[in-house]
Amino acid sequence: MSSIENSARTGVALWRRRRLEQILFRAPTWPELRYTLVVVDGPECPQKAVIGPTMHAEGDVYLFAPGIPFDAHAFGTSTYWVASFARHAIALCLEARPRGLPSQLLSRVGSVMRFHADEGQLTRLVTELDLLQGELERHAETEHSALPSLINLLLTDVARLRPVPNDITLCDGTTQLVRDVFHVIESRYRSPIGLVDVARAVDRSPAYLTHTVREETGRTVLQWIIERRMREAERLLIDTDQPLHSIAAAVGYDNVSYFIRQFTKRHGAPPGGWREAQVAVA
């Protein structure tokens, strides 16, 4: 599977799995924070198809919501594209046209949405993915990158596809409760929230929620809140010139000193020094 890895700046990753090619897919970091689009542009080989309800037709399109990990092996011997978008990568599309088709599409995603593209629609999607690949290879991090426009175009065309019932199991064993927890964290991490707030939102006791989330993910709810805040802080430090107090407030910390301590504990360097190091590397 050919791959173009995402960067912290672009927040986009793209993979191409060709017919009968060995799957060397590396799942994107933090699937609970990303949308993943799969476009099947080649059918499975009949003689090697996986037995059971895992057959995928040419033209099938899947959109995974944040929190739903993508398993490349679930697509058998199909050929397909995988495009993974961090939320900040699609933010410009949504801000520019809050009532546009991409916004409407992403607002409907709760787990995995399935669509089907006819021959013309599939050709268009593959062309757009080719363009996205070229932009990632050559101009992804330049000031005049066309990535936002290409992402907007791709999601607009996906939103125009015919939805079909999705009776195929594509995700791992993560429970709906844990997905709900990730959803609450994603929607509220910019404000001062804690375990009690998340537990109340999903109608569970803090003790039960702590145990369940730790059992399924290896981390506590509070650790996931901190992780999400730190990921966004990293993005803001790299992609913007905002001062530290503004970044702290943007990721849910009322106290900038506490934010600095949390960030330093994670990275071994204060946010200002970390930002300078990233700029130097870039």
Beta strands, then each sheet from edge to edge (+ up, - down):
strand 1: 2-4
strand 2: 12-17
strand 3: 34-42
strand 4: 60-64
strand 5: 79-86
strand 6: 112-116
strand 7: 162-163
sheet 1: 1+ 2- 5+ 3- 4+ 6- 7+
end
